[in-house]
């Protein structure tokens, strides 16, 4: 009881501290589901009954929460307008501006004036220039459709080309973003996989910070054909932007900037880095292989003949109402897991401890919530799985680096390029009449890359996740490597890259 009370008060303390930056969906994730739903009702009732002129009574700490609640609940726009006119605490000002810009884009197709913003920092310090470039790309990446993002990314690349050069651009390339999460580490592999051919003498400099997986990073450094160095993280913001390569662009040997694989979804550029060959592929030595097998046998009592990895991104409270558009419910994968078990394999559920636990009858090893979980075992599983299965997230990319084939499921928006061995099962995108819109048709739609399901719903569209039978059939096709057998009402959503 004491532990429960302590955890509850700890969550309340964290929630109150984060309120200025907390969206309505995030608010739901900070408390146990019953408490969160009760607070949802209170927020909803307040927004319904409170006249606009009394919105000023909302404490500033809570204003961003009420703004996003008004938007997410689909209330009349005049409520949103009334909230936008209020003063917000400094901690949430940037978020309010980001929301307002996204709203203008989705409602009116209006983008911020990035040309003017770039020109305004031309003579500013490197720190200001780097921060501005990060802000522009970050907002555009999560908001704009495929075509518009590519145009903004091109503006940024042209701006970089126009900046004065330091003379150090080709001696060392500084990569400040490539180790901060697991997907970024895999992007580092793909970066090396490209430049090992194009620029074999290139030196990569990474920040001296805790990486998303130090064991994986050490393995990557061990196998890398390019020299990797580390430097104090403070220096990266002080360097000229022309010396930095990001997850979205990098300086090629021809003094032109290329689009990086993290945003390969829409560009007229080839991405050969997705082709992993024997001359550069991550692998574990015999001692590491034996160690992983022994740990698995000690924990499970046996080592399965073969296994597939399942990584489905979803909120801890399983409420997808305010989740990201790429999220799904792992319960829908029950038949898929049973199919693997019937064939003599094992499904290993990957992920973080923040994920909800799988149900008792779900035929999988819930590795995400096991004491076996470690950086080393994450790597061992990626290296030894027959297939990786799941929704697009950072953990979808490390399997590529070991040559492990993938089945991408419940896919929404960006991921149309990857290894040729990939199979992808998309979500359905439908209009108000329930008519499915094909991928090519909504490439130019303002909503084609948004992660906010509320914006999608408010514009008369809806996303539908894959059903259990489709997922099971896709797994069967992946195991047999015969995608042509995929035959269902949703056939058009199945592709091989």
Secondary structure, DSSP 8 states (H G I E B T S, - for coil): -HHHHHHHHHHHHHHHHHGGG--HHHHHHSS-HHHHHHHHHHHHHHHHHS-GGGGGGS-HHHHHHHHHHHHHTT--HHHHHHHHTS---HHHHHHHHHHHHHHHHHHH-----HHHHHHHTTTS-HHHHHHHHHHHHHHHHHHS-HHHHHHHHHHHHHHHHHS---S-TTT-EEESSTTSSHHHHHHHHHHHHHHHHH-TT-EEEEESS--S-HHHHHHHHHH-SSEEEEE-GGGGGGS-GGGB--SSEEE-TTS-EEE-GGGTTS-SS--GGG---TTS-----HHHHHHHHHHHHHHHSS--S-EEEEE----TT--GGGSBTT---GGGGHHHHHHHHHTT-EEEE-S-TTS----TTS-SB-GGGSTT--HHHHHHHHHH-SEEEE-SSGGGTHHHHTT-EEEEEEE-SS---S-TT-EEEE-EEE-TT--B--GGGGSSSTTTT--BHHHHHHTT-EEE---HHHHHHHHHHHHHT-GGG--STTGGGEEE-
